[in-house]
């Protein structure tokens, strides 16, 4: 899990955010994602604590130590797959969650906990960015086809009224 001594070597990093005056000019996200290197450092802070209380604190049972380790190893694709394996919409839930996983983190006993919420944001934002750049516009048919030249819809198979022997 992460770097064995990472929790002793690295400090917790918070996500930066825009100043309130700038926020009033738009409706976009104002929390700025961690840089890849900063997310890696936060992933390194996750220690192999034996019983991951962070997972017990997570309301959707995210596999937190695994995606932290994958971020430390810079395997963003598998980290996104791991996150999506337990949470269908981390893009939304990660934004509104009060992060009880961080309060349950074993490191929280003596120090600042691992920045789990910021790591989750970084994973999701990077996955969305990558998906958006790799997506291509697909044409499913001719553009602007007039209704008169549209083909007839396929005929549905006739429903049979016959029943299997022995049924009513």
N, C-alpha and C positions, 0 to 999 in steps of 0.2 A: 504494500500500500504506500503510494507516494514515496517520499524519501524518508528513510528510517529516522533521521534526526531533523527533518524539515520543520517540525513544529517548534524546535528549539532555535533554529537558524533564521526563520523568516517571520516577519510580523504580519498580522492580518491587514489586508488591503481592502478598503471600501471602494465601491463604485463611485466614480466622480459624477457630478450632476451639474446641470446648467444653473446659473444664477436665476433667482426668481424674476428679475426684470426681463431677462431674455425669454423665460418660459411663457410670459404673458403674450408673446408675439406669435405663438403657434400652439398647435394641439398635439405635437409629436411627443415621443418619449423624451423625457428630460434626464433620465439616468443613463449615463454613458457606460457602455460595455467595457469590461476589463480588456486590456491588450492581451494577446495570446501568451506572452511571456509572464504577465502578472497572473493570469489564470493558472498557468503551469505552477507558479510559486504557491498559489493558494491550494492547488491540488497536492503539492508536496507537503503541505502542513497537515494533511490528513494522516493520522497515525494508525497503525495496526493495533487497535485497542482491544481486540478479541471479541467483545460484544458491542456491535455498532448501535449504541443507543440513539444515534442520529436517525437511523432507520425507524426505530420505534417511535420517535418524536414526529416523524413525517406522516401527515394525514393520508397520503396516497402511497405510502410504502416504497418510495423511490430507493433504488439500490445505490445509495450515496457513496459508500467507500469505493465501489467499482468505478463509477464515472469519475470520481476524483482521481483515482489511479490512472485511468485512461487519459485524462487531461494532462496529468504529470508526464505521461509517456507520449503525449502529443498525438494520440489516436482519436481525433475529433469525430470521425465517422462512427466508430464503435461506441464512443461516449454518447452520441446522439441516439444511437440504437438502444443503448442501455437505458437511457432516460425515457425514451418512448415505450419501452417494454412494460413499464408500470404506470405511465401517465400519458393518456391520449392527447392532452392539450397542455404541455408544459409552457407553451408560449403565453397562455393566459393564466394558468394557475400559479406559475412562478412569479408573475407580476403582482398578484393580489395576496399571495400567501404571506403571513406574518413570520415565517421561518421558525417554527417551533423546533425544527431539526437542529438549528444552531444552538438553541437553548439546551437541547438534550446532548450536545456534543461533549464527550469526555474532557476535551481540552478546556471547556468552559469552567471546569472546577477551579483551575488556577490562573487561566489566561483567557485571552480573547479566543472565541471559537473559530473554527475554519469558516471561511466565507462561502458557505454552501450555496446560498441564494445567488450570489454574484457569479459563481461557477456555473450554476444552472442557466442564468441569463446568457452568459458567454456561449455556452453550448447551443442554446436555442437560436440566438442571434446569428451565430456562425452557420448553423445548419440552414436557416432561412436564407441567408445571403448566398450560400453555395447553391441551394436549390433554385433560387431566383436567377442566378447567373447561368445555370446549366439548362434551365427550362427553355424550350424553343416554342415559338408560336406554331401551332399546327392548324392546317386548314382541313376541315372535315368535308368540305364540298365546295362547289363553285360559289364565288362571291356574288351576292345580290341576284339570286335566281328569282325570276318572277313566279308568282303563284300558279299561273296558267301552265308553265312548263315544268312544274314540279311533278315528280313521279307519284303515282298513287301509293298510298300506304300499303304495306304488306297485308295480305288477308290473314286473319286469324283462323286457326284451324277450327272447324265446326265442333261444337261440344256434343259429345255423344251422350245420348240418354240411356244407353244400355248400361246395365250394372253387372258387376261380377256375379257369377253364380253363387247363390246362397246369401245374398245381401238384400235388404229391403229397399 
